[in-house]
Amino acid sequence: MRVAPYNREKAVAYAHKWAYGRNPAYYNFDKLGGDCTNFVSQCIFSGDAVMNYTPVLGWYYVSVSNRSPSWTGVEFLYSFITKNKGPGPFAEEVSIRDIEPGDFIQLKFDGESFRHTLFVVKTGVTPDVGNILVSTHTIDSDSRPLSSYSWSDIRFVHILGVRR
């Protein structure tokens, strides 16, 4: 399996295009717990990613009834992408200063699990809470400042590449 670069520019362009709309190729999960991670998965996939069709533990979308938990679930996406050794995107949790456009952020509001996934579309030269802009679904936003959110915990996930 070869490692290919992740096309951050294509992923960010997709985020801007669909931040306030829904790509008809994908189901809208707004009424089923939220569409945020579905949207972020679409963004990542558009950046020349490859789906991983491993049943249950992979990362793929064929239809609303034929998809992996990681395509739409906040914790499942994190688990897949940070542990993936097979086909598809792979990433690591990093500090805020290592985040780049094309990466994603997850927020915990209260309780024991992360509940929201945000797609990074812009950062400052040295990323910080005040200069990171995100696009997201559920509460649709494009180029929204990260600083406009309140959270109890936050994690930053940097995509390293794509295995083909």
Secondary structure in CASP SS format (residue, H / E / C, confidence):
PFRMAT SS
TARGET T0000
AUTHOR 0000-0000-0000
METHOD secondary structure of the structure
MODEL  1
M C 1.00
R C 1.00
V E 1.00
A E 1.00
P C 1.00
Y C 1.00
N C 1.00
R H 1.00
E H 1.00
K H 1.00
A H 1.00
V H 1.00
A H 1.00
Y H 1.00
A H 1.00
H H 1.00
K H 1.00
W H 1.00
A C 1.00
Y C 1.00
G C 1.00
R C 1.00
N C 1.00
P C 1.00
A C 1.00
Y C 1.00
Y C 1.00
N C 1.00
F C 1.00
D H 1.00
K H 1.00
L H 1.00
G C 1.00
G C 1.00
D C 1.00
C H 1.00
T H 1.00
N H 1.00
F H 1.00
V H 1.00
S H 1.00
Q H 1.00
C H 1.00
I H 1.00
F H 1.00
S H 1.00
G C 1.00
D C 1.00
A C 1.00
V C 1.00
M C 1.00
N E 1.00
Y C 1.00
T C 1.00
P C 1.00
V C 1.00
L C 1.00
G C 1.00
W E 1.00
Y C 1.00
Y E 1.00
V E 1.00
S E 1.00
V C 1.00
S C 1.00
N E 1.00
R E 1.00
S C 1.00
P H 1.00
S H 1.00
W H 1.00
T H 1.00
G C 1.00
V H 1.00
E H 1.00
F H 1.00
L H 1.00
Y H 1.00
S H 1.00
F H 1.00
I H 1.00
T H 1.00
K H 1.00
N C 1.00
K C 1.00
G C 1.00
P C 1.00
G E 1.00
P E 1.00
F E 1.00
A E 1.00
E E 1.00
E E 1.00
V E 1.00
S C 1.00
I H 1.00
R H 1.00
D H 1.00
I C 1.00
E C 1.00
P C 1.00
G C 1.00
D C 1.00
F E 1.00
I E 1.00
Q E 1.00
L E 1.00
K E 1.00
F C 1.00
D C 1.00
G C 1.00
E C 1.00
S C 1.00
F C 1.00
R C 1.00
H E 1.00
T E 1.00
L E 1.00
F E 1.00
V E 1.00
V E 1.00
K E 1.00
T C 1.00
G C 1.00
V C 1.00
T C 1.00
P C 1.00
D C 1.00
V C 1.00
G C 1.00
N C 1.00
I C 1.00
L E 1.00
V E 1.00
S E 1.00
T E 1.00
H C 1.00
T C 1.00
I C 1.00
D C 1.00
S E 1.00
D E 1.00
S E 1.00
R E 1.00
P E 1.00
L H 1.00
S H 1.00
S H 1.00
Y C 1.00
S C 1.00
W C 1.00
S C 1.00
D E 1.00
I E 1.00
R E 1.00
F E 1.00
V E 1.00
H E 1.00
I E 1.00
L E 1.00
G E 1.00
V E 1.00
R E 1.00
R C 1.00
END
